[in-house]
Amino acid sequence: MSARRIRPAALLLLPVATLALAGCSIGGASAVSQADVEQQVTDTLTQQVGQAPDSVDCPGDLPAEVGASLTCVLSAGGQTIDVAVTVTGVEDGTVSFDVQVADAVN
């Protein structure tokens, strides 16, 4: 089964979207792993748009601290767009974070 791809036009529908992600369990870790952040962002954007991006690449782990953030890059249809990921809460080993898609394609 092949993954559906986000058409470049669909990227234009994402700008300024802020998407709340379900919490990510980290156990006793002090950060959400890069791979977990990339997967959560991919899953959330796929659910919102109805198509999977080609990839989501984050520069590293996301610290489990309220206000911590990093900028990931979503690739689809030969285009890229920045995606800001910001921690909004840390409680009982679960990190909640928001995703905001940039308002311009790179």
Backbone atoms as SQL, in Angstrom:
CREATE TABLE atoms (id INTEGER PRIMARY KEY, chain TEXT, resi INTEGER, resn TEXT, atom TEXT, x REAL, y REAL, z REAL);
INSERT INTO atoms VALUES
  (1, 'A', 1, 'MET', 'N', 0.848, -1.176, 0.000),
  (2, 'A', 1, 'MET', 'CA', 0.000, 0.000, 0.000),
  (3, 'A', 1, 'MET', 'C', 0.887, 1.231, 0.000),
  (4, 'A', 2, 'SER', 'N', 0.696, 2.130, -0.925),
  (5, 'A', 2, 'SER', 'CA', 1.525, 3.326, -0.978),
  (6, 'A', 2, 'SER', 'C', 0.873, 4.466, -0.202),
  (7, 'A', 3, 'ALA', 'N', 1.719, 5.311, 0.373),
  (8, 'A', 3, 'ALA', 'CA', 1.226, 6.462, 1.127),
  (9, 'A', 3, 'ALA', 'C', 0.749, 7.528, 0.155),
  (10, 'A', 4, 'ARG', 'N', -0.307, 8.210, 0.523),
  (11, 'A', 4, 'ARG', 'CA', -0.777, 9.319, -0.289),
  (12, 'A', 4, 'ARG', 'C', 0.148, 10.494, -0.053),
  (13, 'A', 5, 'ARG', 'N', 0.342, 11.296, -1.036),
  (14, 'A', 5, 'ARG', 'CA', 1.262, 12.437, -0.955),
  (15, 'A', 5, 'ARG', 'C', 0.489, 13.743, -0.893),
  (16, 'A', 6, 'ILE', 'N', 1.076, 14.711, -0.193),
  (17, 'A', 6, 'ILE', 'CA', 0.486, 16.037, -0.164),
  (18, 'A', 6, 'ILE', 'C', 0.858, 16.737, -1.457),
  (19, 'A', 7, 'ARG', 'N', -0.128, 17.196, -2.193),
  (20, 'A', 7, 'ARG', 'CA', 0.142, 17.969, -3.403),
  (21, 'A', 7, 'ARG', 'C', 0.625, 19.355, -2.983),
  (22, 'A', 8, 'PRO', 'N', 1.472, 20.001, -3.780),
  (23, 'A', 8, 'PRO', 'CA', 1.947, 21.336, -3.423),
  (24, 'A', 8, 'PRO', 'C', 0.800, 22.283, -3.079),
  (25, 'A', 9, 'ALA', 'N', -0.306, 22.188, -3.768),
  (26, 'A', 9, 'ALA', 'CA', -1.439, 23.064, -3.471),
  (27, 'A', 9, 'ALA', 'C', -1.955, 22.824, -2.062),
  (28, 'A', 10, 'ALA', 'N', -1.882, 21.589, -1.582),
  (29, 'A', 10, 'ALA', 'CA', -2.348, 21.292, -0.234),
  (30, 'A', 10, 'ALA', 'C', -1.460, 21.966, 0.799),
  (31, 'A', 11, 'LEU', 'N', -0.167, 22.134, 0.486),
  (32, 'A', 11, 'LEU', 'CA', 0.721, 22.847, 1.401),
  (33, 'A', 11, 'LEU', 'C', 0.245, 24.269, 1.626),
  (34, 'A', 12, 'LEU', 'N', -0.304, 24.863, 0.595),
  (35, 'A', 12, 'LEU', 'CA', -0.756, 26.247, 0.713),
  (36, 'A', 12, 'LEU', 'C', -1.962, 26.372, 1.627),
  (37, 'A', 13, 'LEU', 'N', -2.654, 25.261, 1.860),
  (38, 'A', 13, 'LEU', 'CA', -3.789, 25.285, 2.767),
  (39, 'A', 13, 'LEU', 'C', -3.361, 25.173, 4.219),
  (40, 'A', 14, 'LEU', 'N', -2.114, 24.789, 4.469),
  (41, 'A', 14, 'LEU', 'CA', -1.630, 24.586, 5.817),
  (42, 'A', 14, 'LEU', 'C', -1.143, 25.841, 6.529),
  (43, 'A', 15, 'PRO', 'N', -0.725, 26.904, 5.836),
  (44, 'A', 15, 'PRO', 'CA', -0.117, 28.027, 6.528),
  (45, 'A', 15, 'PRO', 'C', -0.940, 28.532, 7.692),
  (46, 'A', 16, 'VAL', 'N', -0.215, 28.917, 8.718),
  (47, 'A', 16, 'VAL', 'CA', -0.745, 29.496, 9.936),
  (48, 'A', 16, 'VAL', 'C', -1.654, 28.529, 10.686),
  (49, 'A', 17, 'ALA', 'N', -1.603, 27.274, 10.335),
  (50, 'A', 17, 'ALA', 'CA', -2.379, 26.274, 11.065),
  (51, 'A', 17, 'ALA', 'C', -1.646, 25.929, 12.349),
  (52, 'A', 18, 'THR', 'N', -2.335, 25.991, 13.460),
  (53, 'A', 18, 'THR', 'CA', -1.780, 25.527, 14.716),
  (54, 'A', 18, 'THR', 'C', -2.539, 24.287, 15.095),
  (55, 'A', 19, 'LEU', 'N', -1.834, 23.196, 15.258),
  (56, 'A', 19, 'LEU', 'CA', -2.457, 21.916, 15.517),
  (57, 'A', 19, 'LEU', 'C', -1.989, 21.391, 16.863),
  (58, 'A', 20, 'ALA', 'N', -2.929, 21.091, 17.739),
  (59, 'A', 20, 'ALA', 'CA', -2.558, 20.517, 19.026),
  (60, 'A', 20, 'ALA', 'C', -2.315, 19.029, 18.833),
  (61, 'A', 21, 'LEU', 'N', -1.193, 18.578, 19.309),
  (62, 'A', 21, 'LEU', 'CA', -0.872, 17.163, 19.212),
  (63, 'A', 21, 'LEU', 'C', -1.211, 16.469, 20.518),
  (64, 'A', 22, 'ALA', 'N', -1.575, 15.231, 20.409),
  (65, 'A', 22, 'ALA', 'CA', -1.769, 14.431, 21.609),
  (66, 'A', 22, 'ALA', 'C', -0.437, 14.325, 22.325),
  (67, 'A', 23, 'GLY', 'N', -0.489, 14.113, 23.605),
  (68, 'A', 23, 'GLY', 'CA', 0.730, 14.001, 24.383),
  (69, 'A', 23, 'GLY', 'C', 1.583, 12.835, 23.936),
  (70, 'A', 24, 'CYS', 'N', 2.851, 12.976, 24.155),
  (71, 'A', 24, 'CYS', 'CA', 3.799, 11.928, 23.808),
  (72, 'A', 24, 'CYS', 'C', 4.450, 11.478, 25.112),
  (73, 'A', 25, 'SER', 'N', 4.331, 10.208, 25.444),
  (74, 'A', 25, 'SER', 'CA', 4.885, 9.679, 26.679),
  (75, 'A', 25, 'SER', 'C', 6.396, 9.566, 26.577),
  (76, 'A', 26, 'ILE', 'N', 7.090, 10.083, 27.597),
  (77, 'A', 26, 'ILE', 'CA', 8.549, 10.044, 27.576),
  (78, 'A', 26, 'ILE', 'C', 9.127, 9.225, 28.719),
  (79, 'A', 27, 'GLY', 'N', 8.259, 8.660, 29.560),
  (80, 'A', 27, 'GLY', 'CA', 8.762, 7.904, 30.705),
  (81, 'A', 27, 'GLY', 'C', 9.610, 8.805, 31.579),
  (82, 'A', 28, 'GLY', 'N', 10.829, 8.419, 31.864),
  (83, 'A', 28, 'GLY', 'CA', 11.715, 9.226, 32.695),
  (84, 'A', 28, 'GLY', 'C', 12.666, 10.087, 31.896),
  (85, 'A', 29, 'ALA', 'N', 12.494, 10.140, 30.588),
  (86, 'A', 29, 'ALA', 'CA', 13.403, 10.909, 29.725),
  (87, 'A', 29, 'ALA', 'C', 13.187, 12.410, 29.902),
  (88, 'A', 30, 'SER', 'N', 14.187, 13.176, 29.511),
  (89, 'A', 30, 'SER', 'CA', 14.106, 14.629, 29.619),
  (90, 'A', 30, 'SER', 'C', 13.756, 15.283, 28.285),
  (91, 'A', 31, 'ALA', 'N', 13.463, 14.465, 27.269),
  (92, 'A', 31, 'ALA', 'CA', 13.147, 14.999, 25.949),
  (93, 'A', 31, 'ALA', 'C', 12.330, 13.982, 25.160),
  (94, 'A', 32, 'VAL', 'N', 11.602, 14.499, 24.165),
  (95, 'A', 32, 'VAL', 'CA', 10.903, 13.643, 23.207),
  (96, 'A', 32, 'VAL', 'C', 11.887, 13.403, 22.072),
  (97, 'A', 33, 'SER', 'N', 12.092, 12.157, 21.710),
  (98, 'A', 33, 'SER', 'CA', 13.091, 11.846, 20.682),
  (99, 'A', 33, 'SER', 'C', 12.728, 12.485, 19.346),
  (100, 'A', 34, 'GLN', 'N', 13.741, 12.762, 18.566),
  (101, 'A', 34, 'GLN', 'CA', 13.557, 13.331, 17.238),
  (102, 'A', 34, 'GLN', 'C', 12.592, 12.480, 16.422),
  (103, 'A', 35, 'ALA', 'N', 12.774, 11.162, 16.443),
  (104, 'A', 35, 'ALA', 'CA', 11.922, 10.262, 15.663),
  (105, 'A', 35, 'ALA', 'C', 10.465, 10.339, 16.112),
  (106, 'A', 36, 'ASP', 'N', 10.226, 10.444, 17.429),
  (107, 'A', 36, 'ASP', 'CA', 8.853, 10.550, 17.928),
  (108, 'A', 36, 'ASP', 'C', 8.204, 11.867, 17.509),
  (109, 'A', 37, 'VAL', 'N', 8.965, 12.962, 17.570),
  (110, 'A', 37, 'VAL', 'CA', 8.426, 14.262, 17.145),
  (111, 'A', 37, 'VAL', 'C', 8.077, 14.210, 15.662),
  (112, 'A', 38, 'GLU', 'N', 8.987, 13.696, 14.847),
  (113, 'A', 38, 'GLU', 'CA', 8.741, 13.607, 13.403),
  (114, 'A', 38, 'GLU', 'C', 7.494, 12.773, 13.116),
  (115, 'A', 39, 'GLN', 'N', 7.326, 11.671, 13.819),
  (116, 'A', 39, 'GLN', 'CA', 6.164, 10.811, 13.597),
  (117, 'A', 39, 'GLN', 'C', 4.871, 11.485, 14.040),
  (118, 'A', 40, 'GLN', 'N', 4.894, 12.168, 15.191),
  (119, 'A', 40, 'GLN', 'CA', 3.698, 12.866, 15.687),
  (120, 'A', 40, 'GLN', 'C', 3.285, 13.982, 14.723),
  (121, 'A', 41, 'VAL', 'N', 4.262, 14.747, 14.241),
  (122, 'A', 41, 'VAL', 'CA', 3.964, 15.829, 13.291),
  (123, 'A', 41, 'VAL', 'C', 3.392, 15.232, 12.003),
  (124, 'A', 42, 'THR', 'N', 4.018, 14.184, 11.484),
  (125, 'A', 42, 'THR', 'CA', 3.530, 13.523, 10.271),
  (126, 'A', 42, 'THR', 'C', 2.107, 13.025, 10.453),
  (127, 'A', 43, 'ASP', 'N', 1.853, 12.333, 11.560),
  (128, 'A', 43, 'ASP', 'CA', 0.520, 11.783, 11.813),
  (129, 'A', 43, 'ASP', 'C', -0.538, 12.878, 11.918),
  (130, 'A', 44, 'THR', 'N', -0.207, 13.950, 12.620),
  (131, 'A', 44, 'THR', 'CA', -1.174, 15.037, 12.806),
  (132, 'A', 44, 'THR', 'C', -1.468, 15.755, 11.498),
  (133, 'A', 45, 'LEU', 'N', -0.430, 16.070, 10.737),
  (134, 'A', 45, 'LEU', 'CA', -0.645, 16.754, 9.462),
  (135, 'A', 45, 'LEU', 'C', -1.386, 15.855, 8.476),
  (136, 'A', 46, 'THR', 'N', -1.079, 14.573, 8.488),
  (137, 'A', 46, 'THR', 'CA', -1.777, 13.627, 7.610),
  (138, 'A', 46, 'THR', 'C', -3.264, 13.592, 7.949),
  (139, 'A', 47, 'GLN', 'N', -3.566, 13.578, 9.235),
  (140, 'A', 47, 'GLN', 'CA', -4.967, 13.567, 9.667),
  (141, 'A', 47, 'GLN', 'C', -5.669, 14.865, 9.264),
  (142, 'A', 48, 'GLN', 'N', -4.999, 16.001, 9.403),
  (143, 'A', 48, 'GLN', 'CA', -5.610, 17.289, 9.099),
  (144, 'A', 48, 'GLN', 'C', -5.821, 17.495, 7.599),
  (145, 'A', 49, 'VAL', 'N', -4.848, 17.057, 6.783),
  (146, 'A', 49, 'VAL', 'CA', -4.884, 17.313, 5.344),
  (147, 'A', 49, 'VAL', 'C', -5.450, 16.122, 4.566),
  (148, 'A', 50, 'GLY', 'N', -5.330, 14.938, 5.145),
  (149, 'A', 50, 'GLY', 'CA', -5.816, 13.745, 4.465),
  (150, 'A', 50, 'GLY', 'C', -4.791, 13.103, 3.558),
  (151, 'A', 51, 'GLN', 'N', -3.560, 13.606, 3.608),
  (152, 'A', 51, 'GLN', 'CA', -2.470, 13.075, 2.788),
  (153, 'A', 51, 'GLN', 'C', -1.188, 13.118, 3.607),
  (154, 'A', 52, 'ALA', 'N', -0.322, 12.135, 3.384),
  (155, 'A', 52, 'ALA', 'CA', 0.953, 12.094, 4.098),
  (156, 'A', 52, 'ALA', 'C', 1.998, 12.951, 3.391),
  (157, 'A', 53, 'PRO', 'N', 2.818, 13.696, 4.160),
  (158, 'A', 53, 'PRO', 'CA', 3.928, 14.419, 3.536),
  (159, 'A', 53, 'PRO', 'C', 4.985, 13.423, 3.073),
  (160, 'A', 54, 'ASP', 'N', 5.866, 13.861, 2.182),
  (161, 'A', 54, 'ASP', 'CA', 6.981, 13.013, 1.764),
  (162, 'A', 54, 'ASP', 'C', 7.876, 12.722, 2.967),
  (163, 'A', 55, 'SER', 'N', 8.118, 13.762, 3.772),
  (164, 'A', 55, 'SER', 'CA', 8.924, 13.590, 4.982),
  (165, 'A', 55, 'SER', 'C', 8.737, 14.775, 5.912),
  (166, 'A', 56, 'VAL', 'N', 9.076, 14.548, 7.166),
  (167, 'A', 56, 'VAL', 'CA', 9.189, 15.610, 8.167),
  (168, 'A', 56, 'VAL', 'C', 10.527, 15.375, 8.841),
  (169, 'A', 57, 'ASP', 'N', 11.390, 16.376, 8.791),
  (170, 'A', 57, 'ASP', 'CA', 12.726, 16.260, 9.370),
  (171, 'A', 57, 'ASP', 'C', 12.915, 17.307, 10.453),
  (172, 'A', 58, 'CYS', 'N', 13.232, 16.851, 11.664),
  (173, 'A', 58, 'CYS', 'CA', 13.485, 17.743, 12.792),
  (174, 'A', 58, 'CYS', 'C', 14.983, 17.701, 13.111),
  (175, 'A', 59, 'PRO', 'N', 15.515, 18.797, 13.668),
  (176, 'A', 59, 'PRO', 'CA', 16.955, 18.868, 13.899),
  (177, 'A', 59, 'PRO', 'C', 17.454, 18.090, 15.113),
  (178, 'A', 60, 'GLY', 'N', 16.546, 17.597, 15.960),
  (179, 'A', 60, 'GLY', 'CA', 16.993, 16.870, 17.148),
  (180, 'A', 60, 'GLY', 'C', 15.823, 16.581, 18.060),
  (181, 'A', 61, 'ASP', 'N', 16.155, 16.203, 19.286),
  (182, 'A', 61, 'ASP', 'CA', 15.130, 15.909, 20.285),
  (183, 'A', 61, 'ASP', 'C', 14.465, 17.200, 20.766),
  (184, 'A', 62, 'LEU', 'N', 13.226, 17.072, 21.259),
  (185, 'A', 62, 'LEU', 'CA', 12.469, 18.210, 21.786),
  (186, 'A', 62, 'LEU', 'C', 12.527, 18.142, 23.307),
  (187, 'A', 63, 'PRO', 'N', 13.192, 19.113, 23.965),
  (188, 'A', 63, 'PRO', 'CA', 13.278, 19.087, 25.422),
  (189, 'A', 63, 'PRO', 'C', 11.892, 19.085, 26.068),
  (190, 'A', 64, 'ALA', 'N', 11.762, 18.326, 27.141),
  (191, 'A', 64, 'ALA', 'CA', 10.486, 18.212, 27.847),
  (192, 'A', 64, 'ALA', 'C', 10.345, 19.360, 28.844),
  (193, 'A', 65, 'GLU', 'N', 10.281, 20.584, 28.302),
  (194, 'A', 65, 'GLU', 'CA', 10.146, 21.792, 29.107),
  (195, 'A', 65, 'GLU', 'C', 9.123, 22.695, 28.427),
  (196, 'A', 66, 'VAL', 'N', 8.172, 23.212, 29.201),
  (197, 'A', 66, 'VAL', 'CA', 7.181, 24.111, 28.628),
  (198, 'A', 66, 'VAL', 'C', 7.890, 25.287, 27.962),
  (199, 'A', 67, 'GLY', 'N', 7.503, 25.575, 26.735),
  (200, 'A', 67, 'GLY', 'CA', 8.102, 26.665, 25.969),
  (201, 'A', 67, 'GLY', 'C', 9.246, 26.226, 25.060),
  (202, 'A', 68, 'ALA', 'N', 9.775, 25.033, 25.280),
  (203, 'A', 68, 'ALA', 'CA', 10.843, 24.538, 24.408),
  (204, 'A', 68, 'ALA', 'C', 10.287, 24.371, 23.001),
  (205, 'A', 69, 'SER', 'N', 11.122, 24.649, 22.009),
  (206, 'A', 69, 'SER', 'CA', 10.635, 24.532, 20.630),
  (207, 'A', 69, 'SER', 'C', 11.771, 24.147, 19.698),
  (208, 'A', 70, 'LEU', 'N', 11.362, 23.703, 18.527),
  (209, 'A', 70, 'LEU', 'CA', 12.301, 23.465, 17.447),
  (210, 'A', 70, 'LEU', 'C', 11.552, 23.637, 16.137),
  (211, 'A', 71, 'THR', 'N', 12.307, 23.842, 15.072),
  (212, 'A', 71, 'THR', 'CA', 11.718, 24.014, 13.755),
  (213, 'A', 71, 'THR', 'C', 12.051, 22.805, 12.899),
  (214, 'A', 72, 'CYS', 'N', 10.999, 22.126, 12.472),
  (215, 'A', 72, 'CYS', 'CA', 11.138, 20.965, 11.595),
  (216, 'A', 72, 'CYS', 'C', 10.856, 21.418, 10.163),
  (217, 'A', 73, 'VAL', 'N', 11.202, 20.587, 9.203),
  (218, 'A', 73, 'VAL', 'CA', 10.953, 20.912, 7.801),
  (219, 'A', 73, 'VAL', 'C', 10.098, 19.813, 7.187),
  (220, 'A', 74, 'LEU', 'N', 8.949, 20.204, 6.670),
  (221, 'A', 74, 'LEU', 'CA', 8.044, 19.292, 5.980),
  (222, 'A', 74, 'LEU', 'C', 8.357, 19.368, 4.496),
  (223, 'A', 75, 'SER', 'N', 8.499, 18.216, 3.860),
  (224, 'A', 75, 'SER', 'CA', 8.738, 18.153, 2.418),
  (225, 'A', 75, 'SER', 'C', 7.562, 17.454, 1.753),
  (226, 'A', 76, 'ALA', 'N', 7.090, 18.047, 0.657),
  (227, 'A', 76, 'ALA', 'CA', 5.994, 17.446, -0.102),
  (228, 'A', 76, 'ALA', 'C', 6.009, 18.005, -1.515),
  (229, 'A', 77, 'GLY', 'N', 5.908, 17.117, -2.479),
  (230, 'A', 77, 'GLY', 'CA', 5.809, 17.535, -3.869),
  (231, 'A', 77, 'GLY', 'C', 6.947, 18.415, -4.333),
  (232, 'A', 78, 'GLY', 'N', 8.149, 18.201, -3.794),
  (233, 'A', 78, 'GLY', 'CA', 9.298, 19.001, -4.211),
  (234, 'A', 78, 'GLY', 'C', 9.399, 20.343, -3.520),
  (235, 'A', 79, 'GLN', 'N', 8.494, 20.628, -2.600),
  (236, 'A', 79, 'GLN', 'CA', 8.529, 21.887, -1.862),
  (237, 'A', 79, 'GLN', 'C', 8.775, 21.590, -0.393),
  (238, 'A', 80, 'THR', 'N', 9.282, 22.603, 0.331),
  (239, 'A', 80, 'THR', 'CA', 9.471, 22.464, 1.767),
  (240, 'A', 80, 'THR', 'C', 8.814, 23.632, 2.480),
  (241, 'A', 81, 'ILE', 'N', 8.420, 23.375, 3.721),
  (242, 'A', 81, 'ILE', 'CA', 7.823, 24.417, 4.547),
  (243, 'A', 81, 'ILE', 'C', 8.219, 24.143, 5.995),
  (244, 'A', 82, 'ASP', 'N', 8.525, 25.214, 6.729),
  (245, 'A', 82, 'ASP', 'CA', 8.914, 25.077, 8.126),
  (246, 'A', 82, 'ASP', 'C', 7.694, 24.775, 8.988),
  (247, 'A', 83, 'VAL', 'N', 7.930, 23.988, 10.019),
  (248, 'A', 83, 'VAL', 'CA', 6.894, 23.626, 10.972),
  (249, 'A', 83, 'VAL', 'C', 7.476, 23.829, 12.370),
  (250, 'A', 84, 'ALA', 'N', 6.908, 24.776, 13.127),
  (251, 'A', 84, 'ALA', 'CA', 7.370, 25.040, 14.487),
  (252, 'A', 84, 'ALA', 'C', 6.655, 24.105, 15.456),
  (253, 'A', 85, 'VAL', 'N', 7.423, 23.474, 16.325),
  (254, 'A', 85, 'VAL', 'CA', 6.882, 22.564, 17.337),
  (255, 'A', 85, 'VAL', 'C', 7.233, 23.157, 18.696),
  (256, 'A', 86, 'THR', 'N', 6.206, 23.406, 19.541),
  (257, 'A', 86, 'THR', 'CA', 6.415, 24.051, 20.836),
  (258, 'A', 86, 'THR', 'C', 5.736, 23.256, 21.940),
  (259, 'A', 87, 'VAL', 'N', 6.476, 22.987, 23.001),
  (260, 'A', 87, 'VAL', 'CA', 5.929, 22.261, 24.145),
  (261, 'A', 87, 'VAL', 'C', 4.964, 23.165, 24.906),
  (262, 'A', 88, 'THR', 'N', 3.749, 22.648, 25.137),
  (263, 'A', 88, 'THR', 'CA', 2.728, 23.414, 25.858),
  (264, 'A', 88, 'THR', 'C', 2.462, 22.872, 27.257),
  (265, 'A', 89, 'GLY', 'N', 2.929, 21.654, 27.524),
  (266, 'A', 89, 'GLY', 'CA', 2.721, 21.089, 28.846),
  (267, 'A', 89, 'GLY', 'C', 3.532, 19.825, 29.053),
  (268, 'A', 90, 'VAL', 'N', 3.916, 19.605, 30.306),
  (269, 'A', 90, 'VAL', 'CA', 4.612, 18.385, 30.701),
  (270, 'A', 90, 'VAL', 'C', 3.964, 17.929, 31.999),
  (271, 'A', 91, 'GLU', 'N', 3.360, 16.733, 31.969),
  (272, 'A', 91, 'GLU', 'CA', 2.676, 16.248, 33.159),
  (273, 'A', 91, 'GLU', 'C', 2.713, 14.723, 33.213),
  (274, 'A', 92, 'ASP', 'N', 3.151, 14.200, 34.335),
  (275, 'A', 92, 'ASP', 'CA', 3.175, 12.752, 34.565),
  (276, 'A', 92, 'ASP', 'C', 3.832, 11.972, 33.427),
  (277, 'A', 93, 'GLY', 'N', 4.978, 12.457, 32.938),
  (278, 'A', 93, 'GLY', 'CA', 5.704, 11.748, 31.901),
  (279, 'A', 93, 'GLY', 'C', 5.142, 11.901, 30.500),
  (280, 'A', 94, 'THR', 'N', 4.182, 12.818, 30.337),
  (281, 'A', 94, 'THR', 'CA', 3.601, 13.063, 29.019),
  (282, 'A', 94, 'THR', 'C', 3.885, 14.502, 28.601),
  (283, 'A', 95, 'VAL', 'N', 4.394, 14.665, 27.389),
  (284, 'A', 95, 'VAL', 'CA', 4.685, 15.988, 26.844),
  (285, 'A', 95, 'VAL', 'C', 3.628, 16.317, 25.803),
  (286, 'A', 96, 'SER', 'N', 2.980, 17.477, 25.960),
  (287, 'A', 96, 'SER', 'CA', 2.017, 17.962, 24.966),
  (288, 'A', 96, 'SER', 'C', 2.687, 19.079, 24.188),
  (289, 'A', 97, 'PHE', 'N', 2.444, 19.115, 22.884),
  (290, 'A', 97, 'PHE', 'CA', 3.037, 20.184, 22.092),
  (291, 'A', 97, 'PHE', 'C', 2.131, 20.562, 20.937),
  (292, 'A', 98, 'ASP', 'N', 2.316, 21.786, 20.474),
  (293, 'A', 98, 'ASP', 'CA', 1.571, 22.331, 19.344),
  (294, 'A', 98, 'ASP', 'C', 2.479, 22.365, 18.128),
  (295, 'A', 99, 'VAL', 'N', 1.838, 22.338, 16.959),
  (296, 'A', 99, 'VAL', 'CA', 2.554, 22.425, 15.695),
  (297, 'A', 99, 'VAL', 'C', 1.985, 23.615, 14.937),
  (298, 'A', 100, 'GLN', 'N', 2.854, 24.482, 14.453),
  (299, 'A', 100, 'GLN', 'CA', 2.410, 25.606, 13.644),
  (300, 'A', 100, 'GLN', 'C', 3.157, 25.578, 12.319),
  (301, 'A', 101, 'VAL', 'N', 2.397, 25.483, 11.244),
  (302, 'A', 101, 'VAL', 'CA', 2.976, 25.471, 9.903),
  (303, 'A', 101, 'VAL', 'C', 3.245, 26.914, 9.487),
  (304, 'A', 102, 'ALA', 'N', 4.425, 27.165, 8.936),
  (305, 'A', 102, 'ALA', 'CA', 4.805, 28.509, 8.496),
  (306, 'A', 102, 'ALA', 'C', 3.850, 29.038, 7.443),
  (307, 'A', 103, 'ASP', 'N', 3.847, 30.343, 7.276),
  (308, 'A', 103, 'ASP', 'CA', 2.927, 30.955, 6.330),
  (309, 'A', 103, 'ASP', 'C', 3.507, 31.101, 4.931),
  (310, 'A', 104, 'ALA', 'N', 4.698, 30.525, 4.689),
  (311, 'A', 104, 'ALA', 'CA', 5.287, 30.594, 3.348),
  (312, 'A', 104, 'ALA', 'C', 6.075, 29.327, 3.050),
  (313, 'A', 105, 'VAL', 'N', 5.999, 28.878, 1.823),
  (314, 'A', 105, 'VAL', 'CA', 6.773, 27.732, 1.358),
  (315, 'A', 105, 'VAL', 'C', 8.218, 28.181, 1.185),
  (316, 'A', 106, 'ASN', 'N', 9.181, 27.345, 1.587),
  (317, 'A', 106, 'ASN', 'CA', 10.612, 27.701, 1.457),
  (318, 'A', 106, 'ASN', 'C', 11.020, 27.737, 0.000);
